[in-house]
Amino acid sequence: MNQFTFILGIFLWSSSSTFAQVGIGTTSPNNAAELDISSSTKGVLFPRLTNAQMTAITSPASGLQIYNTDANCMYFYNGQQWVSTLNSISAFVNAGDVVQLDNIKIRVASSGNRSMQIATVSGNITTSASTFNLYPSSNVGSTGGAGSETGIGWASTTVGTSFVYVQSAAHFPYYGSVQRFLMIDETNRKSYRFTCIFGNGGNKNTIEIERLF
């Protein structure tokens, strides 16, 4: 290819890009789409970033999307913060494993009292919340057992990137214990419901985070 042919090709490509949609895998892109990708065997792979890489993006544009490998889901920037494309997420986890939604991370403590801990992905937030905990009084076994429900409330508490207990005195040693709490992220004007069902010896727990607003 000589220089003239190369320059002419670039010019023609630029001109067509200005006035027409782009089709990949199709010669007839949809009229409503600037970019139409068609395939029956492959998908679109978004950039895969960790939390640290995501939050290090300088001046992200509103609508920017990435796949967050720490949260294992898509995230987009809404003009103020990074938000998960999911409204809820749940996982079967062992002590120390992290479950994440939006800027919130939850885990079961791997040492000390066996209960939920909370942290942020980045920065500090101010929270208000109430807990509702179900404590079986002994190992319940296959036939079940009696339990009691108790909890606490707090207001205008700062949560940062270091994990802290949701309720420092709470300890759930028995199978089937449940720790729940409802929380307002006053900084980002969002609210969440968190639930943990405790399994065997710190492991085999289920954690769910649900964004209410």
C-alpha positions, 0 to 999 in steps of 0.5 A: 500500500502506497502513502496516497492509498493509505491517506485516502483510506483514512479519509474515507473511513473518517468520512463514513464514521461521521455520517453513518452508524458502525456495525461489527459483525453486521453490514446493517447496523440498527438505525437507532444505534451508533454502534451495533455489535452482532454475534451468536458466539461471542460477547462484549468484554468491558475493562476489568478493574479492582476497587483500587484501580476503579477509584484511581480513575481521574475525573470519570465521566458520568455513565462510565462502566467497568467490571469490578473484579473485587465485587464481581459485577458491573459498576458505573459512575453516576456523576458522584460515585461508583455504583453497582449495576445490581440492586442486591448481591448475596454470597455463600462465604467463610469468615473474612470473605468480603461481599460488596455492593456500591461503596459498602463492604461486609464480612464476618469477622475472622477473629474475635466476636463472630458477627458482621463487620462493615467498611467502605471501598473508599472514603468515609461515610456517615451512617445511621442504622438499627440492628435486629438480631436472632440469637438461638440459646443453644445449638439448635440441631435438626429439630430447632430451638428457642431463640431471642431477638435483640438489637441496637440503634446508632446515629451519625457514625463514621465508617471508613475503609478499615473494617469495624464491627456493626455491633461490637458486643454481638457474637453469634456462635450457633448455627442458624443465628441471624444478624440483620441491620438497616442502614442509611448512608447519609453521605451518599443518600442511599439506604441498605438492608444487610442480612447474615445467616451464620453457619458452621464455626465461622464458615458456611455463612450467607450474606446478602446486601440489598439497596433499598434506595 
